[in-house]
Amino acid sequence: MGAGRGGRAILAHLAGIERSPNTVRAYAHGLRLWCEFFDRSGLAWDYAGVEDVSRFVAWLRAPADNVIVLDDTAAIRGEATVNWHLAALIGFYDFHARSGVAVAADLVAWRRVARGSYKPFLHHVTR
């Protein structure tokens, strides 16, 4: 598992700053899925890009490896569950960005920009 040491480092960090055991467990589960995805893809965690995160989300939602989910009712994981796993993933890369891993900094910056850029169609009306 490519991210094994990196995963253990962030889990130890979360425990060290006294995060809830449930939070540490959720991060561990999300990172295990990320590592499983990367093991199947043959890639390394420190070479991940935005496209890999998108493929990871599609992989999380698919009921089988050869299925593409077009209808949300066919997905095996709901949006909230996928968001938990993405939060663990971004937390993992944020932790490593602070340690100097360049690709981690790029992914964290992408996530911060992506979060606040969407405005609903009638956003200007609600002011």
C-alpha positions as a Markdown table, in Angstrom:
| # | Residue | x | y | z |
|---|---|---|---|---|
| 1 | Met | 0.0 | 0.0 | 0.0 |
| 2 | Gly | 1.6 | 3.2 | -1.2 |
| 3 | Ala | 0.1 | 5.6 | 1.3 |
| 4 | Gly | 0.6 | 3.3 | 4.3 |
| 5 | Arg | 3.2 | 5.3 | 6.2 |
| 6 | Gly | 1.6 | 8.6 | 5.1 |
| 7 | Gly | -1.8 | 7.2 | 6.3 |
| 8 | Arg | -0.4 | 6.1 | 9.6 |
| 9 | Ala | 1.2 | 9.5 | 10.1 |
| 10 | Ile | -2.0 | 11.5 | 9.7 |
| 11 | Leu | -3.9 | 9.0 | 11.9 |
| 12 | Ala | -1.3 | 9.4 | 14.6 |
| 13 | His | -1.5 | 13.2 | 14.2 |
| 14 | Leu | -5.3 | 13.2 | 14.6 |
| 15 | Ala | -5.0 | 11.0 | 17.7 |
| 16 | Gly | -2.3 | 13.3 | 19.0 |
| 17 | Ile | -4.4 | 16.4 | 18.7 |
| 18 | Glu | -7.2 | 14.5 | 20.4 |
| 19 | Arg | -9.7 | 14.2 | 17.6 |
| 20 | Ser | -12.7 | 12.0 | 18.3 |
| 21 | Pro | -12.0 | 8.3 | 17.9 |
| 22 | Asn | -15.0 | 8.2 | 15.5 |
| 23 | Thr | -13.2 | 10.9 | 13.3 |
| 24 | Val | -10.0 | 8.9 | 13.3 |
| 25 | Arg | -11.9 | 5.7 | 12.4 |
| 26 | Ala | -13.7 | 7.6 | 9.6 |
| 27 | Tyr | -10.4 | 8.9 | 8.2 |
| 28 | Ala | -8.9 | 5.4 | 8.4 |
| 29 | His | -11.8 | 3.9 | 6.5 |
| 30 | Gly | -11.7 | 6.7 | 3.8 |
| 31 | Leu | -7.9 | 6.3 | 3.4 |
| 32 | Arg | -8.2 | 2.5 | 3.2 |
| 33 | Leu | -10.6 | 3.0 | 0.3 |
| 34 | Trp | -8.3 | 5.5 | -1.3 |
| 35 | Cys | -5.4 | 3.0 | -1.1 |
| 36 | Glu | -7.5 | 0.2 | -2.4 |
| 37 | Phe | -8.5 | 2.4 | -5.4 |
| 38 | Phe | -4.8 | 3.3 | -6.0 |
| 39 | Asp | -3.7 | -0.3 | -5.7 |
| 40 | Arg | -6.2 | -1.3 | -8.4 |
| 41 | Ser | -5.1 | 1.6 | -10.6 |
| 42 | Gly | -1.4 | 0.9 | -10.2 |
| 43 | Leu | -0.7 | 4.5 | -9.2 |
| 44 | Ala | 1.1 | 6.1 | -6.3 |
| 45 | Trp | -0.7 | 8.4 | -3.8 |
| 46 | Asp | 1.9 | 11.1 | -4.2 |
| 47 | Tyr | 1.3 | 11.4 | -7.9 |
| 48 | Ala | -2.5 | 11.9 | -7.6 |
| 49 | Gly | -4.2 | 14.6 | -9.6 |
| 50 | Val | -7.7 | 16.1 | -9.8 |
| 51 | Glu | -8.7 | 13.5 | -12.4 |
| 52 | Asp | -7.8 | 10.7 | -10.0 |
| 53 | Val | -10.1 | 12.3 | -7.3 |
| 54 | Ser | -12.9 | 12.4 | -9.8 |
| 55 | Arg | -12.3 | 8.7 | -10.8 |
| 56 | Phe | -12.2 | 7.8 | -7.1 |
| 57 | Val | -15.6 | 9.4 | -6.5 |
| 58 | Ala | -17.0 | 7.5 | -9.5 |
| 59 | Trp | -15.4 | 4.3 | -8.1 |
| 60 | Leu | -17.0 | 4.9 | -4.7 |
| 61 | Arg | -20.4 | 5.3 | -6.2 |
| 62 | Ala | -20.3 | 2.3 | -8.6 |
| 63 | Pro | -21.9 | -0.9 | -7.5 |
| 64 | Ala | -19.2 | -2.9 | -9.4 |
| 65 | Asp | -15.9 | -2.2 | -11.2 |
| 66 | Asn | -17.5 | -2.5 | -14.7 |
| 67 | Val | -20.5 | -0.2 | -13.9 |
| 68 | Ile | -20.9 | 3.5 | -14.5 |
| 69 | Val | -23.6 | 5.1 | -12.3 |
| 70 | Leu | -26.0 | 7.2 | -14.3 |
| 71 | Asp | -28.9 | 7.1 | -11.8 |
| 72 | Asp | -28.2 | 8.1 | -8.2 |
| 73 | Thr | -30.5 | 5.3 | -6.9 |
| 74 | Ala | -28.0 | 2.7 | -8.3 |
| 75 | Ala | -25.1 | 4.1 | -6.4 |
| 76 | Ile | -23.9 | 1.9 | -3.5 |
| 77 | Arg | -22.7 | 4.9 | -1.4 |
| 78 | Gly | -24.7 | 8.1 | -0.9 |
| 79 | Glu | -23.5 | 11.6 | -1.3 |
| 80 | Ala | -22.9 | 12.1 | 2.4 |
| 81 | Thr | -20.8 | 9.0 | 2.6 |
| 82 | Val | -18.8 | 10.0 | -0.4 |
| 83 | Asn | -18.3 | 13.5 | 1.1 |
| 84 | Trp | -17.0 | 11.8 | 4.4 |
| 85 | His | -14.4 | 9.9 | 2.3 |
| 86 | Leu | -13.4 | 13.0 | 0.4 |
| 87 | Ala | -13.0 | 14.9 | 3.7 |
| 88 | Ala | -10.6 | 12.3 | 4.8 |
| 89 | Leu | -8.8 | 12.4 | 1.5 |
| 90 | Ile | -8.4 | 16.2 | 1.6 |
| 91 | Gly | -7.4 | 16.1 | 5.2 |
| 92 | Phe | -4.7 | 13.5 | 4.3 |
| 93 | Tyr | -3.4 | 15.7 | 1.5 |
| 94 | Asp | -3.6 | 18.9 | 3.6 |
| 95 | Phe | -1.5 | 17.2 | 6.3 |
| 96 | His | 1.1 | 16.2 | 3.6 |
| 97 | Ala | 1.0 | 19.6 | 2.0 |
| 98 | Arg | 2.2 | 21.1 | 5.3 |
| 99 | Ser | 5.1 | 18.5 | 5.1 |
| 100 | Gly | 6.2 | 19.7 | 1.7 |
| 101 | Val | 4.6 | 17.2 | -0.7 |
| 102 | Ala | 4.0 | 19.3 | -3.9 |
| 103 | Val | 1.1 | 17.3 | -5.3 |
| 104 | Ala | -0.7 | 17.4 | -2.0 |
| 105 | Ala | -0.5 | 21.2 | -2.0 |
| 106 | Asp | -2.0 | 21.3 | -5.5 |
| 107 | Leu | -4.9 | 19.1 | -4.6 |
| 108 | Val | -5.7 | 21.0 | -1.4 |
| 109 | Ala | -5.6 | 24.3 | -3.4 |
| 110 | Trp | -8.0 | 22.8 | -6.0 |
| 111 | Arg | -10.4 | 21.7 | -3.3 |
| 112 | Arg | -10.4 | 25.2 | -1.7 |
| 113 | Val | -11.1 | 26.9 | -5.0 |
| 114 | Ala | -13.8 | 24.3 | -6.0 |
| 115 | Arg | -15.8 | 24.6 | -2.8 |
| 116 | Gly | -16.8 | 28.3 | -3.0 |
| 117 | Ser | -16.9 | 28.8 | -6.8 |
| 118 | Tyr | -20.5 | 27.5 | -7.4 |
| 119 | Lys | -23.3 | 30.0 | -7.3 |
| 120 | Pro | -26.9 | 28.9 | -7.9 |
| 121 | Phe | -28.7 | 30.2 | -10.9 |
| 122 | Leu | -30.8 | 32.8 | -9.0 |
| 123 | His | -28.2 | 33.6 | -6.4 |
| 124 | His | -28.3 | 37.3 | -7.1 |
| 125 | Val | -32.1 | 37.4 | -6.3 |
| 126 | Thr | -31.7 | 36.1 | -2.7 |
| 127 | Arg | -29.6 | 39.0 | -1.5 |
